[in-house]
Amino acid sequence: MSVLNGKKVLLGVTAGIAAYKSAMLVRALIKAGATVQVVMTEKAKDFVTSLTLSTLSRNPVHSSFTIEGDDNAVWTNHVDLGLWADLMVIAPGTANTLSKMANGTCDNLLLATYLSAKCPVYFAPAMDLDMYIHPSSQTTFDKLTSFGNIMIPATSGELASGLVGQGRMAEPDDIVTFIEDHLKEGLPLVGKRVLITAGPTYEAIDPVRFIGNHSSGKMGIELAICASQLGAEVELVLGPSALQISDSTVNVHRVTSGQEMYDKAHSFFEGVDIAIAAAAVADYKPAEVATEKIKKNDDSLTINLVKTKDILASMGAIKKNQFLVGFALETENEQENALKKLKKKNLDAIVLNSLKDKGAGFKTKTNKITFIEKDGTILPYDLKTKKEVASDIFERIMTNIL
């Protein structure tokens, strides 16, 4: 998932020929998971229509301080727009608008919104070669960056004038990538690799039936998304869950059986910094798998079961510098059993769930955990959404490793 997922982005469009690219930029931002509102100057409408940008952004486009109604005018609150945004992007940024931004000129809605914004502001210059290299433009760029604004450099190429050189607005996909990379720079897990196992495993009885459990994989998926948003490179080994993960920055590896999960997890374990075994792996599997569907002929059926490989214990046995976290879903003597598991499997921490807690466990949107660390620290948490639980877990992990 992109770090832009869930972000509120205010796109400012000014009156340059590169404004036609703003439509593609809106699409790219929405594809990354952002919510987009557009503010454009009146003259920008000569290059791209507000209808186009409204349709693509799925929001009304703002261009004037008032909207004329049947009886009276409605004020467009530039302060609310500026405060709404998690980040603002001026693209294209013409020499005229950028100069006004640098000098505090406020003669249209876009500039008023810019001056009201409390969020990071990115600007992508778009102008002819001579304008781009002119000392006044360079002074503008320097002044804007001195305010804390972030410049997305123009590229070289053929310009509207026919000249070839620097001044061409960066391509929409490159703008999104630039913003994503910039947002990641300050994230705590940048440069870290995280392995997460999630979901159930299915152990075949015959071509039709299997041994499994009720795990949906949601807790592990939320952990993977959280790790990615913290800047980590994430390998998610996901059992046969019906859930989908749209986060393109999480590497998802689908498996079915415990053996497949064991093999895939071990293929990554040596190269990761953090490993979290959130999967509900079947403890037993049939000693033999029937090649044909077993017919219902008798009143009872006996299946000989054998233990599956213990993925978590096997990682604990070979771990070096990895921070290894397990999960314990218990129904009795919860804390005592979790502590035994932590020590026996050589873990750094264990996340305890109790099926006695309402709202915890399988197939719920919430969870209630106790985070137990190998030094004896025991931290109980209230019932929260699994997204919030994932954040709590990584907060404790980062306290230990950073």
Secondary structure, 3 states (H helix, E strand, C coil): CCCCCCCEEEEEECCCHHHHHHHHHHHHHHHCCCEEEEEECCHHHHCCCHHHHHHHHCCCEECCCEEECCCCEEECCHHHHHHHCCEEEEEEECHHHHHHHHHCCCCCHHHHHHHHCCCCEEEEECCCHHHHHCHHHHHHHHHHHHCCCEECCCEEEECCCCCEEEEECCCHHHHHHHHHHHHHCCCCCCCCEEEEEECECCEECCCCCEECCCCCCHHHHHHHHHHHHCCCEEEEEECCCCCCCCCCCEEEEECCCHHHHHHHHHHHHCCCCEEEECCECCCEEECCCCCCCCCCCCCCCCCCEEECCCHHHHHHHHCCCCEEEEEEEECCCHHHHHHHHHHHCCCCEEEEEECCCCCCCCCCCEECEEEEECCCCEEECCCEEHHHHHHHHHHHHHHHHC
